[in-house]
Amino acid sequence: MAGTDHVGVGDGTVALIPWEQLNAEEILEFVLRCRDHLRPWEPERPPSHYSLAGQEEALARYRSARESGLEFIFGIRAHDAGLAGRVALTGVARGPFLNANLGYCVAPESCSRGVATGAVKLATRHAFEVLGLHRVQAAVMPRNGPSLRVLDKAGFRREGHALRYLKIAGEWEDHDLFALLADEALVAEGERCGRS
């Protein structure tokens, strides 16, 4: 994705900005603003995660992972405002798998506005059209209704249920598993264009 890519949602536009184009101060502001909102849905974080030095270190680690082709993270800008969220393609596998794991989060003020759905659609388009992947998968706690709706609206299908899959907020949590294949995304895109 050269530069930015965007999709219209609701009353504005969602754009993805490559994470390395953001600065650590802006990322830290987002992390601090969303800390309480995201706490029930994320792994426990060390205190350094909430510091400028910690975000600078994380950004440096990310740049190395991106250069290696292992992960692609984007900031989400929405409705001509500041950083509204983050969407990531991680654990990128090549060879016969051609797969990535999808993760995303949005700030509380961006919830229920189509922001996460728009960002997920853009990230999966990037995975298929730019990275040449065959599959994108996601895991969501069954009690996270808003996130389940995002995946449904983005065309993902449920593949199963994993017991005690990830340690979230200090507890091993079950997750429902979802996936979207490149050819499924093409069909969905064609159907949307046919309705226009």
Protein Blocks (a to p, Z undefined) as FASTA:
>chain_A
ZZiadddehjbccddddfklpcfklmmmmmmmmmmmmmmmpccddfklmpfklmmmmmmm
mmmmmmnopaccddddeehiacfbdcddehiaehjlopadddddddfklgonlmmmmmmm
mmmmmmmmmnopabdcddddfklmmlmmmmmmnopacfbdcehkbccehiacdddddddd
fklmmmmmmmmmmmZZ
